[in-house]
Amino acid sequence: MASSSSSLCQSEYDVFLSFRGEDTWKSFVGHLYTALEQRGIRSFKDDERLEQGKSISLDLRKSINESSIAVIIFSKNYANSSRCLDELVEILVCMRTKGLIVLPIFYDVKASQIRKQKGSFAKAFEQHEKNSRGGDGKGAEVEG
């Protein structure tokens, strides 16, 4: 029986969910994940609680890279998590290099807060960039 080449290129997950657990897990994300799974949509959500400040694991990077779609649930505290921002960077790299489809959801925040980096998002992005560069402003540039 011949196998099609499309099955060899199949993604591990249909959807990768990026979210800040304390903001959305018991409300929006839990319901979204359940609804996707009930419809046969293979979805990845990371239930593990990493210590604050830990970067994303190789397994998490692999899950992003092996997904067809990334759904980013931006919430009030999303940008306060360096792990969420690391996921976001990996998602954007995959979007540019592999054609990953990215769907943003704005949960209890306005899109303009993120787009224009206002309020808590501005502070969090600034701090993340500073940390990524080692605090000296001489970090590596992200290609894109």
The first five atom37 places (N, CA, C, CB, O) and aatype in JSON, in Angstrom:
{
  "aatype": [12, 0, 15, 15, 15, 15, 15, 10, 4, 5, 15, 6, 18, 3, 19, 13, 10, 15, 13, 1, 7, 6, 3, 16, 17, 11, 15, 13, 19, 7, 8, 10, 18, 16, 0, 10, 6, 5, 1, 7, 9, 1, 15, 13, 11, 3, 3, 6, 1, 10, 6, 5, 7, 11, 15, 9, 15, 10, 3, 10, 1, 11, 15, 9, 2, 6, 15, 15, 9, 0, 19, 9, 9, 13, 15, 11, 2, 18, 0, 2, 15, 15, 1, 4, 10, 3, 6, 10, 19, 6, 9, 10, 19, 4, 12, 1, 16, 11, 7, 10, 9, 19, 10, 14, 9, 13, 18, 3, 19, 11, 0, 15, 5, 9, 1, 11, 5, 11, 7, 15, 13, 0, 11, 0, 13, 6, 5, 8, 6, 11, 2, 15, 1, 7, 7, 3, 7, 11, 7, 0, 6, 19, 6, 7],
  "atom_mask": [
    [1, 1, 1, 1, 1],
    [1, 1, 1, 1, 1],
    [1, 1, 1, 1, 1],
    [1, 1, 1, 1, 1],
    [1, 1, 1, 1, 1],
    [1, 1, 1, 1, 1],
    [1, 1, 1, 1, 1],
    [1, 1, 1, 1, 1],
    [1, 1, 1, 1, 1],
    [1, 1, 1, 1, 1],
    [1, 1, 1, 1, 1],
    [1, 1, 1, 1, 1],
    [1, 1, 1, 1, 1],
    [1, 1, 1, 1, 1],
    [1, 1, 1, 1, 1],
    [1, 1, 1, 1, 1],
    [1, 1, 1, 1, 1],
    [1, 1, 1, 1, 1],
    [1, 1, 1, 1, 1],
    [1, 1, 1, 1, 1],
    [1, 1, 1, 0, 1],
    [1, 1, 1, 1, 1],
    [1, 1, 1, 1, 1],
    [1, 1, 1, 1, 1],
    [1, 1, 1, 1, 1],
    [1, 1, 1, 1, 1],
    [1, 1, 1, 1, 1],
    [1, 1, 1, 1, 1],
    [1, 1, 1, 1, 1],
    [1, 1, 1, 0, 1],
    [1, 1, 1, 1, 1],
    [1, 1, 1, 1, 1],
    [1, 1, 1, 1, 1],
    [1, 1, 1, 1, 1],
    [1, 1, 1, 1, 1],
    [1, 1, 1, 1, 1],
    [1, 1, 1, 1, 1],
    [1, 1, 1, 1, 1],
    [1, 1, 1, 1, 1],
    [1, 1, 1, 0, 1],
    [1, 1, 1, 1, 1],
    [1, 1, 1, 1, 1],
    [1, 1, 1, 1, 1],
    [1, 1, 1, 1, 1],
    [1, 1, 1, 1, 1],
    [1, 1, 1, 1, 1],
    [1, 1, 1, 1, 1],
    [1, 1, 1, 1, 1],
    [1, 1, 1, 1, 1],
    [1, 1, 1, 1, 1],
    [1, 1, 1, 1, 1],
    [1, 1, 1, 1, 1],
    [1, 1, 1, 0, 1],
    [1, 1, 1, 1, 1],
    [1, 1, 1, 1, 1],
    [1, 1, 1, 1, 1],
    [1, 1, 1, 1, 1],
    [1, 1, 1, 1, 1],
    [1, 1, 1, 1, 1],
    [1, 1, 1, 1, 1],
    [1, 1, 1, 1, 1],
    [1, 1, 1, 1, 1],
    [1, 1, 1, 1, 1],
    [1, 1, 1, 1, 1],
    [1, 1, 1, 1, 1],
    [1, 1, 1, 1, 1],
    [1, 1, 1, 1, 1],
    [1, 1, 1, 1, 1],
    [1, 1, 1, 1, 1],
    [1, 1, 1, 1, 1],
    [1, 1, 1, 1, 1],
    [1, 1, 1, 1, 1],
    [1, 1, 1, 1, 1],
    [1, 1, 1, 1, 1],
    [1, 1, 1, 1, 1],
    [1, 1, 1, 1, 1],
    [1, 1, 1, 1, 1],
    [1, 1, 1, 1, 1],
    [1, 1, 1, 1, 1],
    [1, 1, 1, 1, 1],
    [1, 1, 1, 1, 1],
    [1, 1, 1, 1, 1],
    [1, 1, 1, 1, 1],
    [1, 1, 1, 1, 1],
    [1, 1, 1, 1, 1],
    [1, 1, 1, 1, 1],
    [1, 1, 1, 1, 1],
    [1, 1, 1, 1, 1],
    [1, 1, 1, 1, 1],
    [1, 1, 1, 1, 1],
    [1, 1, 1, 1, 1],
    [1, 1, 1, 1, 1],
    [1, 1, 1, 1, 1],
    [1, 1, 1, 1, 1],
    [1, 1, 1, 1, 1],
    [1, 1, 1, 1, 1],
    [1, 1, 1, 1, 1],
    [1, 1, 1, 1, 1],
    [1, 1, 1, 0, 1],
    [1, 1, 1, 1, 1],
    [1, 1, 1, 1, 1],
    [1, 1, 1, 1, 1],
    [1, 1, 1, 1, 1],
    [1, 1, 1, 1, 1],
    [1, 1, 1, 1, 1],
    [1, 1, 1, 1, 1],
    [1, 1, 1, 1, 1],
    [1, 1, 1, 1, 1],
    [1, 1, 1, 1, 1],
    [1, 1, 1, 1, 1],
    [1, 1, 1, 1, 1],
    [1, 1, 1, 1, 1],
    [1, 1, 1, 1, 1],
    [1, 1, 1, 1, 1],
    [1, 1, 1, 1, 1],
    [1, 1, 1, 1, 1],
    [1, 1, 1, 1, 1],
    [1, 1, 1, 1, 1],
    [1, 1, 1, 0, 1],
    [1, 1, 1, 1, 1],
    [1, 1, 1, 1, 1],
    [1, 1, 1, 1, 1],
    [1, 1, 1, 1, 1],
    [1, 1, 1, 1, 1],
    [1, 1, 1, 1, 1],
    [1, 1, 1, 1, 1],
    [1, 1, 1, 1, 1],
    [1, 1, 1, 1, 1],
    [1, 1, 1, 1, 1],
    [1, 1, 1, 1, 1],
    [1, 1, 1, 1, 1],
    [1, 1, 1, 1, 1],
    [1, 1, 1, 1, 1],
    [1, 1, 1, 0, 1],
    [1, 1, 1, 0, 1],
    [1, 1, 1, 1, 1],
    [1, 1, 1, 0, 1],
    [1, 1, 1, 1, 1],
    [1, 1, 1, 0, 1],
    [1, 1, 1, 1, 1],
    [1, 1, 1, 1, 1],
    [1, 1, 1, 1, 1],
    [1, 1, 1, 1, 1],
    [1, 1, 1, 0, 1]
  ],
  "atom_positions": [
    [[0.84, -1.18, 0.0], [0.0, 0.0, 0.0], [0.89, 1.24, 0.0], [-0.96, 0.0, 1.22], [1.72, 1.4, 0.89]],
    [[0.72, 2.09, -0.96], [1.56, 3.28, -1.09], [1.09, 4.35, -0.13], [1.54, 3.81, -2.53], [-0.11, 4.54, 0.1]],
    [[2.06, 5.05, 0.43], [1.7, 6.16, 1.32], [1.93, 7.47, 0.59], [2.52, 6.12, 2.64], [2.85, 7.59, -0.22]],
    [[1.1, 8.42, 0.88], [1.24, 9.72, 0.19], [2.33, 10.53, 0.86], [-0.11, 10.5, 0.21], [2.57, 10.4, 2.06]],
    [[2.98, 11.37, 0.09], [4.04, 12.21, 0.64], [3.47, 13.27, 1.57], [4.82, 12.88, -0.48], [4.18, 13.79, 2.43]],
    [[2.18, 13.6, 1.42], [1.59, 14.61, 2.3], [1.52, 14.13, 3.73], [0.19, 14.99, 1.81], [1.59, 14.94, 4.65]],
    [[1.38, 12.83, 3.94], [1.33, 12.34, 5.31], [2.7, 12.44, 5.97], [0.84, 10.9, 5.34], [2.78, 12.52, 7.2]],
    [[3.78, 12.44, 5.18], [5.11, 12.58, 5.74], [5.38, 14.0, 6.2], [6.15, 12.17, 4.72], [6.2, 14.21, 7.1]],
    [[4.71, 14.97, 5.62], [4.93, 16.37, 5.95], [3.9, 16.89, 6.95], [4.9, 17.2, 4.7], [3.88, 18.09, 7.25]],
    [[3.07, 16.02, 7.45], [2.0, 16.45, 8.34], [2.56, 17.04, 9.63], [1.08, 15.27, 8.66], [3.53, 16.51, 10.18]],
    [[1.96, 18.11, 10.1], [2.39, 18.75, 11.34], [1.97, 17.91, 12.53], [1.8, 20.17, 11.44], [0.98, 17.18, 12.48]],
    [[2.75, 18.03, 13.6], [2.43, 17.33, 14.84], [1.12, 17.84, 15.43], [3.56, 17.48, 15.85], [0.28, 17.06, 15.89]],
    [[0.96, 19.18, 15.4], [-0.25, 19.81, 15.94], [-0.88, 20.69, 14.88], [0.08, 20.64, 17.21], [-0.21, 21.27, 14.03]],
    [[-2.2, 20.78, 14.95], [-2.89, 21.73, 14.1], [-2.73, 23.13, 14.67], [-4.39, 21.35, 13.96], [-2.51, 24.09, 13.94]],
    [[-2.86, 23.24, 16.0], [-2.87, 24.54, 16.67], [-1.95, 24.53, 17.89], [-4.31, 24.92, 17.09], [-1.97, 23.6, 18.69]],
    [[-1.15, 25.58, 18.0], [-0.35, 25.82, 19.2], [-0.98, 27.0, 19.92], [1.17, 26.1, 18.86], [-1.16, 28.07, 19.32]],
    [[-1.33, 26.83, 21.19], [-1.95, 27.91, 21.98], [-0.89, 28.57, 22.85], [-3.11, 27.37, 22.85], [-0.24, 27.92, 23.66]],
    [[-0.72, 29.87, 22.67], [0.2, 30.66, 23.49], [-0.63, 31.58, 24.38], [1.21, 31.48, 22.61], [-1.42, 32.37, 23.88]],
    [[-0.45, 31.46, 25.7], [-1.3, 32.22, 26.61], [-0.6, 32.36, 27.96], [-2.67, 31.53, 26.78], [0.34, 31.63, 28.27]],
    [[-1.08, 33.3, 28.74], [-0.62, 33.46, 30.12], [-1.65, 32.76, 31.0], [-0.46, 35.0, 30.52], [-2.79, 33.21, 31.13]],
    [[-1.24, 31.67, 31.59], [-2.16, 30.81, 32.32], [-2.97, 31.48, 33.4], [0.0, 0.0, 0.0], [-4.18, 31.27, 33.49]],
    [[-2.32, 32.3, 34.22], [-3.06, 32.89, 35.34], [-4.16, 33.83, 34.87], [-2.11, 33.64, 36.24], [-5.12, 34.05, 35.6]],
    [[-4.03, 34.38, 33.67], [-5.05, 35.29, 33.14], [-6.22, 34.56, 32.48], [-4.43, 36.23, 32.14], [-7.36, 35.0, 32.58]],
    [[-5.93, 33.45, 31.8], [-6.93, 32.9, 30.88], [-7.22, 31.42, 31.01], [-6.5, 33.16, 29.52], [-8.19, 30.94, 30.42]],
    [[-6.41, 30.68, 31.76], [-6.55, 29.23, 31.73], [-7.92, 28.73, 32.14], [-5.52, 28.61, 32.62], [-8.53, 27.95, 31.41]],
    [[-8.43, 29.18, 33.28], [-9.7, 28.65, 33.78], [-10.91, 29.24, 33.06], [-9.83, 28.91, 35.26], [-12.02, 28.75, 33.22]],
    [[-10.69, 30.26, 32.29], [-11.82, 30.86, 31.58], [-11.71, 30.53, 30.09], [-11.85, 32.39, 31.8], [-12.25, 29.52, 29.65]],
    [[-11.06, 31.34, 29.36], [-11.08, 31.27, 27.9], [-10.31, 30.07, 27.33], [-10.53, 32.53, 27.34], [-10.85, 29.32, 26.53]],
    [[-9.06, 29.9, 27.73], [-8.2, 28.88, 27.11], [-8.73, 27.47, 27.34], [-6.78, 28.99, 27.65], [-8.72, 26.65, 26.42]],
    [[-9.17, 27.19, 28.53], [-9.7, 25.85, 28.81], [-10.88, 25.5, 27.91], [0.0, 0.0, 0.0], [-10.97, 24.39, 27.4]],
    [[-11.76, 26.45, 27.72], [-12.92, 26.22, 26.85], [-12.51, 26.12, 25.38], [-13.96, 27.35, 27.03], [-13.04, 25.28, 24.65]],
    [[-11.59, 26.96, 24.95], [-11.11, 26.92, 23.57], [-10.44, 25.58, 23.28], [-10.13, 28.07, 23.3], [-10.73, 24.95, 22.27]],
    [[-9.56, 25.16, 24.17], [-8.86, 23.88, 23.98], [-9.85, 22.72, 23.88], [-7.86, 23.64, 25.14], [-9.75, 21.88, 22.98]],
    [[-10.8, 22.68, 24.79], [-11.81, 21.61, 24.78], [-12.61, 21.62, 23.47], [-12.75, 21.76, 25.98], [-12.85, 20.57, 22.89]],
    [[-13.01, 22.8, 23.03], [-13.79, 22.9, 21.79], [-12.97, 22.44, 20.58], [-14.27, 24.36, 21.58], [-13.5, 21.75, 19.71]],
    [[-11.71, 22.8, 20.53], [-10.85, 22.37, 19.42], [-10.68, 20.85, 19.42], [-9.46, 23.05, 19.51], [-10.83, 20.2, 18.39]],
    [[-10.39, 20.3, 20.58], [-10.19, 18.85, 20.7], [-11.47, 18.08, 20.34], [-9.74, 18.49, 22.11], [-11.39, 17.03, 19.7]],
    [[-12.63, 18.58, 20.76], [-13.9, 17.91, 20.45], [-14.17, 17.87, 18.96], [-15.05, 18.62, 21.16], [-14.89, 17.0, 18.47]],
    [[-13.58, 18.81, 18.23], [-13.75, 18.86, 16.78], [-12.62, 18.16, 16.04], [-13.85, 20.29, 16.32], [-12.51, 18.27, 14.82]],
    [[-11.79, 17.46, 16.78], [-10.7, 16.69, 16.17], [-9.51, 17.53, 15.75], [0.0, 0.0, 0.0], [-8.71, 17.09, 14.93]],
    [[-9.4, 18.71, 16.28], [-8.28, 19.6, 15.96], [-7.2, 19.38, 17.02], [-8.74, 21.12, 15.92], [-7.39, 19.69, 18.19]],
    [[-6.07, 18.82, 16.56], [-4.97, 18.52, 17.49], [-4.36, 19.83, 17.97], [-3.89, 17.62, 16.82], [-3.83, 20.61, 17.17]],
    [[-4.43, 20.06, 19.27], [-4.0, 21.33, 19.83], [-2.97, 21.12, 20.92], [-5.19, 22.11, 20.38], [-3.05, 20.16, 21.69]],
    [[-2.01, 22.02, 20.98], [-1.0, 21.97, 22.01], [-1.21, 23.13, 22.97], [0.42, 22.01, 21.41], [-1.3, 24.29, 22.56]],
    [[-1.3, 22.8, 24.24], [-1.29, 23.83, 25.28], [-0.35, 23.32, 26.36], [-2.75, 24.11, 25.86], [-0.38, 22.15, 26.71]],
    [[0.46, 24.19, 26.86], [1.43, 23.79, 27.86], [0.82, 23.96, 29.23], [2.73, 24.61, 27.73], [0.56, 25.07, 29.68]],
    [[0.6, 22.83, 29.9], [0.0, 22.86, 31.23], [1.04, 22.96, 32.34], [-0.84, 21.63, 31.44], [0.72, 23.25, 33.49]],
    [[2.3, 22.71, 31.98], [3.34, 22.71, 33.0], [3.57, 24.12, 33.53], [4.65, 22.14, 32.44], [3.48, 25.1, 32.79]],
    [[3.85, 24.18, 34.79], [4.15, 25.47, 35.41], [5.67, 25.57, 35.53], [3.45, 25.63, 36.81], [6.29, 24.86, 36.33]],
    [[6.26, 26.45, 34.75], [7.69, 26.68, 34.84], [7.97, 27.74, 35.89], [8.27, 27.11, 33.48], [7.13, 28.6, 36.17]],
    [[9.13, 27.65, 36.46], [9.53, 28.67, 37.41], [9.59, 30.0, 36.67], [10.9, 28.32, 38.07], [9.97, 30.06, 35.5]],
    [[9.22, 31.05, 37.37], [9.22, 32.37, 36.77], [10.63, 32.7, 36.29], [8.72, 33.44, 37.78], [11.61, 32.46, 36.99]],
    [[10.71, 33.26, 35.09], [11.99, 33.64, 34.53], [12.63, 32.56, 33.68], [0.0, 0.0, 0.0], [13.62, 32.83, 33.0]],
    [[12.11, 31.35, 33.7], [12.67, 30.28, 32.89], [12.3, 30.5, 31.43], [12.18, 28.9, 33.38], [11.2, 30.96, 31.13]],
    [[13.22, 30.18, 30.55], [12.93, 30.32, 29.13], [12.21, 29.07, 28.64], [14.24, 30.55, 28.31], [12.09, 28.07, 29.35]],
    [[11.73, 29.15, 27.42], [10.97, 28.02, 26.9], [11.92, 26.86, 26.6], [10.18, 28.42, 25.63], [13.08, 27.06, 26.24]],
    [[11.41, 25.66, 26.75], [12.21, 24.46, 26.57], [12.33, 24.11, 25.08], [11.61, 23.28, 27.34], [11.61, 24.65, 24.24]],
    [[13.26, 23.21, 24.8], [13.41, 22.73, 23.43], [12.15, 22.02, 22.95], [14.62, 21.79, 23.32], [11.78, 22.13, 21.79]],
    [[11.49, 21.29, 23.87], [10.24, 20.61, 23.51], [9.16, 21.61, 23.12], [9.76, 19.74, 24.67], [8.39, 21.37, 22.19]],
    [[9.11, 22.73, 23.83], [8.12, 23.75, 23.52], [8.42, 24.4, 22.17], [8.08, 24.83, 24.63], [7.51, 24.64, 21.37]],
    [[9.69, 24.67, 21.91], [10.1, 25.2, 20.59], [9.71, 24.24, 19.48], [11.63, 25.47, 20.55], [9.2, 24.64, 18.43]],
    [[9.97, 22.96, 19.73], [9.63, 21.93, 18.74], [8.13, 21.91, 18.48], [10.1, 20.54, 19.22], [7.7, 21.78, 17.33]],
    [[7.33, 22.05, 19.54], [5.88, 22.06, 19.38], [5.41, 23.25, 18.55], [5.2, 22.08, 20.74], [4.49, 23.12, 17.74]],
    [[6.04, 24.4, 18.75], [5.7, 25.57, 17.93], [6.07, 25.3, 16.48], [6.43, 26.84, 18.45], [5.28, 25.54, 15.57]],
    [[7.28, 24.79, 16.27], [7.78, 24.53, 14.92], [6.97, 23.46, 14.19], [9.22, 24.12, 14.98], [6.92, 23.46, 12.96]],
    [[6.36, 22.55, 14.93], [5.61, 21.45, 14.32], [4.11, 21.71, 14.28], [5.87, 20.17, 15.07], [3.32, 20.79, 14.07]],
    [[3.71, 22.95, 14.49], [2.29, 23.31, 14.41], [1.99, 24.0, 13.1], [1.9, 24.21, 15.6], [2.87, 24.6, 12.49]],
    [[0.74, 23.93, 12.68], [0.3, 24.61, 11.46], [-0.17, 26.03, 11.74], [-0.81, 23.82, 10.8], [0.01, 26.92, 10.91]],
    [[-0.77, 26.22, 12.91], [-1.35, 27.51, 13.29], [-0.95, 27.81, 14.74], [-2.92, 27.49, 13.13], [-0.92, 26.91, 15.58]],
    [[-0.64, 29.05, 15.01], [-0.41, 29.49, 16.39], [-1.5, 30.5, 16.74], [1.02, 30.12, 16.58], [-1.74, 31.46, 16.01]],
    [[-2.15, 30.26, 17.86], [-3.14, 31.2, 18.38], [-2.53, 31.84, 19.61], [-4.52, 30.48, 18.71], [-2.23, 31.16, 20.6]],
    [[-2.36, 33.15, 19.54], [-1.77, 33.89, 20.66], [-2.9, 34.6, 21.38], [-0.67, 34.9, 20.17], [-3.58, 35.45, 20.79]],
    [[-3.11, 34.27, 22.64], [-4.14, 34.91, 23.43], [-3.47, 36.0, 24.26], [-4.9, 33.87, 24.34], [-2.91, 35.73, 25.32]],
    [[-3.53, 37.22, 23.75], [-2.96, 38.36, 24.46], [-3.92, 38.75, 25.59], [-2.71, 39.56, 23.49], [-5.09, 39.03, 25.34]],
    [[-3.42, 38.78, 26.8], [-4.21, 39.17, 27.96], [-3.43, 40.23, 28.73], [-4.53, 37.94, 28.88], [-2.3, 40.58, 28.36]],
    [[-4.02, 40.75, 29.77], [-3.4, 41.85, 30.52], [-1.97, 41.57, 30.95], [-4.22, 42.17, 31.74], [-1.11, 42.45, 30.86]],
    [[-1.71, 40.37, 31.39], [-0.38, 40.04, 31.93], [0.48, 39.2, 30.99], [-0.53, 39.31, 33.22], [1.54, 38.72, 31.39]],
    [[0.04, 39.01, 29.75], [0.8, 38.19, 28.79], [2.24, 38.66, 28.69], [0.12, 38.22, 27.4], [3.17, 37.86, 28.79]],
    [[2.44, 39.95, 28.49], [3.79, 40.49, 28.26], [4.63, 40.53, 29.53], [3.69, 41.87, 27.69], [5.84, 40.76, 29.45]],
    [[4.03, 40.32, 30.68], [4.8, 40.28, 31.93], [5.53, 38.96, 32.1], [3.88, 40.52, 33.12], [6.35, 38.82, 33.01]],
    [[5.25, 38.01, 31.25], [5.9, 36.7, 31.31], [6.99, 36.63, 30.25], [4.87, 35.56, 31.12], [6.72, 36.68, 29.06]],
    [[8.24, 36.5, 30.7], [9.33, 36.38, 29.73], [9.17, 35.11, 28.91], [10.7, 36.39, 30.44], [9.58, 35.06, 27.75]],
    [[8.58, 34.11, 29.5], [8.34, 32.86, 28.77], [7.34, 33.08, 27.63], [7.82, 31.77, 29.73], [7.55, 32.59, 26.52]],
    [[6.26, 33.82, 27.9], [5.29, 34.12, 26.84], [5.96, 34.92, 25.72], [4.09, 34.9, 27.41], [5.71, 34.66, 24.55]],
    [[6.79, 35.87, 26.09], [7.46, 36.68, 25.07], [8.47, 35.85, 24.28], [8.16, 37.88, 25.71], [8.65, 36.08, 23.09]],
    [[9.13, 34.89, 24.93], [10.02, 33.98, 24.21], [9.22, 33.12, 23.22], [10.8, 33.08, 25.19], [9.66, 32.89, 22.1]],
    [[8.05, 32.65, 23.66], [7.17, 31.9, 22.75], [6.78, 32.77, 21.57], [5.91, 31.4, 23.5], [6.8, 32.32, 20.42]],
    [[6.42, 34.01, 21.86], [6.0, 34.94, 20.81], [7.11, 35.13, 19.77], [5.61, 36.29, 21.42], [6.85, 35.14, 18.57]],
    [[8.34, 35.28, 20.24], [9.47, 35.44, 19.31], [9.6, 34.19, 18.43], [10.8, 35.68, 20.1], [9.76, 34.3, 17.22]],
    [[9.53, 33.01, 19.05], [9.64, 31.77, 18.28], [8.5, 31.64, 17.27], [9.65, 30.54, 19.23], [8.72, 31.2, 16.14]],
    [[7.31, 32.03, 17.67], [6.15, 31.99, 16.77], [6.38, 32.92, 15.58], [4.86, 32.38, 17.52], [6.1, 32.55, 14.44]],
    [[6.87, 34.12, 15.84], [7.1, 35.08, 14.75], [8.21, 34.62, 13.81], [7.44, 36.45, 15.33], [8.13, 34.84, 12.6]],
    [[9.24, 33.99, 14.36], [10.29, 33.44, 13.51], [9.71, 32.36, 12.6], [11.45, 32.85, 14.37], [10.0, 32.34, 11.4]],
    [[8.88, 31.48, 13.16], [8.26, 30.42, 12.35], [7.28, 30.99, 11.33], [7.52, 29.43, 13.26], [7.14, 30.44, 10.23]],
    [[6.63, 32.08, 11.67], [5.72, 32.73, 10.73], [6.51, 33.22, 9.52], [4.96, 33.91, 11.41], [6.08, 33.04, 8.38]],
    [[7.66, 33.83, 9.78], [8.48, 34.38, 8.69], [9.2, 33.31, 7.88], [9.5, 35.34, 9.25], [9.32, 33.43, 6.66]],
    [[9.67, 32.28, 8.55], [10.52, 31.3, 7.86], [9.78, 30.07, 7.36], [11.6, 30.86, 8.78], [10.21, 29.44, 6.39]],
    [[8.67, 29.71, 8.0], [7.97, 28.47, 7.66], [6.53, 28.68, 7.25], [8.02, 27.54, 8.82], [5.83, 27.73, 6.92]],
    [[6.07, 29.92, 7.28], [4.7, 30.19, 6.89], [3.67, 29.81, 7.94], [0.0, 0.0, 0.0], [2.5, 29.59, 7.62]],
    [[4.09, 29.73, 9.2], [3.15, 29.44, 10.29], [2.04, 30.5, 10.27], [3.88, 29.43, 11.68], [2.31, 31.69, 10.19]],
    [[0.81, 30.05, 10.33], [-0.34, 30.96, 10.38], [-0.5, 31.41, 11.83], [-1.65, 30.28, 9.84], [-0.54, 30.58, 12.74]],
    [[-0.6, 32.71, 12.05], [-0.71, 33.26, 13.4], [-2.03, 34.02, 13.54], [0.49, 34.2, 13.71], [-2.35, 34.9, 12.74]],
    [[-2.78, 33.64, 14.56], [-4.06, 34.28, 14.84], [-4.03, 34.89, 16.24], [-5.24, 33.25, 14.71], [-3.97, 34.16, 17.23]],
    [[-4.06, 36.21, 16.34], [-4.08, 36.83, 17.66], [-5.5, 36.94, 18.19], [-3.43, 38.21, 17.6], [-6.44, 37.2, 17.44]],
    [[-5.64, 36.75, 19.49], [-6.9, 36.98, 20.19], [-6.59, 37.96, 21.31], [-7.52, 35.62, 20.74], [-5.63, 37.78, 22.05]],
    [[-7.39, 38.98, 21.42], [-7.18, 40.01, 22.43], [-8.21, 39.81, 23.53], [-7.28, 41.44, 21.82], [-9.38, 40.14, 23.37]],
    [[-7.75, 39.26, 24.66], [-8.61, 38.89, 25.76], [-8.52, 39.96, 26.85], [-8.23, 37.51, 26.32], [-7.54, 40.02, 27.59]],
    [[-9.53, 40.77, 26.93], [-9.62, 41.82, 27.94], [-8.52, 42.88, 27.79], [-9.55, 41.21, 29.32], [-8.15, 43.54, 28.77]],
    [[-8.01, 43.04, 26.56], [-7.06, 44.1, 26.22], [-7.42, 44.61, 24.83], [-5.56, 43.59, 26.28], [-8.05, 43.9, 24.04]],
    [[-7.01, 45.81, 24.54], [-7.22, 46.37, 23.21], [-6.02, 46.07, 22.33], [-7.48, 47.9, 23.28], [-4.88, 46.12, 22.79]],
    [[-6.28, 45.77, 21.09], [-5.2, 45.48, 20.14], [-4.21, 46.63, 20.06], [-5.77, 45.18, 18.76], [-3.01, 46.41, 19.89]],
    [[-4.7, 47.85, 20.17], [-3.82, 49.02, 20.06], [-2.81, 49.08, 21.2], [-4.65, 50.3, 20.05], [-1.72, 49.64, 21.03]],
    [[-3.14, 48.52, 22.38], [-2.18, 48.5, 23.49], [-0.94, 47.69, 23.11], [-2.84, 47.9, 24.75], [0.17, 48.03, 23.5]],
    [[-1.15, 46.64, 22.35], [-0.04, 45.78, 21.95], [0.64, 46.36, 20.72], [-0.54, 44.34, 21.67], [1.87, 46.46, 20.67]],
    [[-0.15, 46.74, 19.74], [0.4, 47.28, 18.5], [1.24, 48.53, 18.75], [-0.73, 47.6, 17.52], [2.31, 48.69, 18.17]],
    [[0.76, 49.4, 19.62], [1.47, 50.65, 19.91], [2.34, 50.55, 21.15], [0.48, 51.79, 20.07], [2.98, 51.52, 21.56]],
    [[2.37, 49.37, 21.76], [3.15, 49.1, 22.97], [2.92, 50.19, 24.02], [4.63, 48.99, 22.64], [3.83, 50.92, 24.4]],
    [[1.68, 50.25, 24.48], [1.28, 51.23, 25.49], [1.08, 50.56, 26.84], [-0.01, 51.97, 25.07], [0.9, 49.34, 26.93]],
    [[1.11, 51.37, 27.87], [0.81, 50.9, 29.22], [1.72, 49.79, 29.68], [0.0, 0.0, 0.0], [2.94, 49.85, 29.49]],
    [[1.14, 48.77, 30.29], [1.93, 47.67, 30.85], [2.7, 46.92, 29.77], [1.03, 46.71, 31.62], [3.75, 46.34, 30.04]],
    [[2.18, 46.9, 28.55], [2.87, 46.22, 27.46], [4.17, 46.93, 27.1], [1.97, 46.13, 26.22], [5.18, 46.28, 26.84]],
    [[4.15, 48.25, 27.1], [5.37, 49.02, 26.79], [6.46, 48.68, 27.8], [5.07, 50.54, 26.8], [7.6, 48.42, 27.42]],
    [[6.11, 48.7, 29.08], [7.09, 48.41, 30.13], [7.61, 46.98, 30.02], [6.47, 48.64, 31.51], [8.81, 46.74, 30.15]],
    [[6.72, 46.05, 29.79], [7.12, 44.64, 29.72], [8.0, 44.37, 28.5], [5.89, 43.74, 29.67], [8.99, 43.66, 28.61]],
    [[7.64, 44.93, 27.34], [8.46, 44.74, 26.14], [9.83, 45.37, 26.32], [7.76, 45.34, 24.9], [10.84, 44.8, 25.91]],
    [[9.87, 46.54, 26.91], [11.14, 47.23, 27.15], [12.04, 46.4, 28.07], [10.89, 48.64, 27.76], [13.23, 46.25, 27.81]],
    [[11.47, 45.88, 29.14], [12.23, 45.07, 30.08], [12.71, 43.77, 29.42], [11.38, 44.74, 31.32], [13.84, 43.36, 29.64]],
    [[11.87, 43.15, 28.62], [12.24, 41.91, 27.94], [13.39, 42.16, 26.97], [11.02, 41.32, 27.19], [14.32, 41.36, 26.89]],
    [[13.31, 43.25, 26.24], [14.39, 43.58, 25.3], [15.69, 43.83, 26.05], [14.01, 44.82, 24.45], [16.75, 43.38, 25.62]],
    [[15.6, 44.52, 27.15], [16.79, 44.8, 27.96], [17.39, 43.49, 28.48], [16.43, 45.74, 29.14], [18.61, 43.3, 28.43]],
    [[16.55, 42.6, 28.98], [17.01, 41.3, 29.48], [17.61, 40.45, 28.37], [15.86, 40.55, 30.15], [18.61, 39.76, 28.58]],
    [[17.01, 40.5, 27.19], [17.49, 39.73, 26.05], [18.87, 40.19, 25.6], [16.51, 39.83, 24.89], [19.65, 39.41, 25.06]],
    [[19.15, 41.45, 25.82], [20.44, 42.01, 25.42], [21.44, 41.97, 26.56], [20.26, 43.44, 24.93], [22.54, 42.51, 26.44]],
    [[21.08, 41.36, 27.66], [22.0, 41.26, 28.78], [22.12, 42.53, 29.58], [0.0, 0.0, 0.0], [23.06, 42.7, 30.36]],
    [[21.16, 43.45, 29.38], [21.16, 44.67, 30.15], [22.1, 45.76, 29.64], [0.0, 0.0, 0.0], [22.08, 46.88, 30.14]],
    [[22.94, 45.43, 28.63], [23.9, 46.42, 28.16], [23.52, 47.07, 26.84], [25.24, 45.8, 28.01], [24.22, 47.94, 26.34]],
    [[22.37, 46.62, 26.28], [21.92, 47.19, 25.02], [22.71, 46.73, 23.82], [0.0, 0.0, 0.0], [22.56, 47.29, 22.74]],
    [[23.56, 45.69, 23.99], [24.39, 45.22, 22.9], [24.06, 43.8, 22.49], [25.84, 45.3, 23.28], [24.93, 43.06, 22.03]],
    [[22.81, 43.42, 22.66], [22.41, 42.06, 22.33], [22.33, 41.82, 20.85], [0.0, 0.0, 0.0], [22.43, 42.75, 20.04]],
    [[22.14, 40.58, 20.51], [22.04, 40.2, 19.11], [20.73, 40.69, 18.52], [22.15, 38.68, 18.94], [19.71, 40.73, 19.21]],
    [[20.78, 41.06, 17.3], [19.58, 41.5, 16.59], [18.79, 40.28, 16.15], [19.94, 42.39, 15.37], [19.37, 39.25, 15.81]],
    [[17.5, 40.4, 16.16], [16.63, 39.33, 15.66], [16.46, 39.54, 14.17], [15.24, 39.31, 16.39], [16.06, 40.61, 13.72]],
    [[16.78, 38.5, 13.41], [16.62, 38.61, 11.95], [15.16, 38.54, 11.59], [17.41, 37.51, 11.22], [14.37, 37.93, 12.31]],
    [[14.81, 39.14, 10.51], [13.41, 39.03, 10.11], [13.12, 39.95, 9.07], [0.0, 0.0, 0.0], [11.98, 40.0, 8.6]]
  ]
}
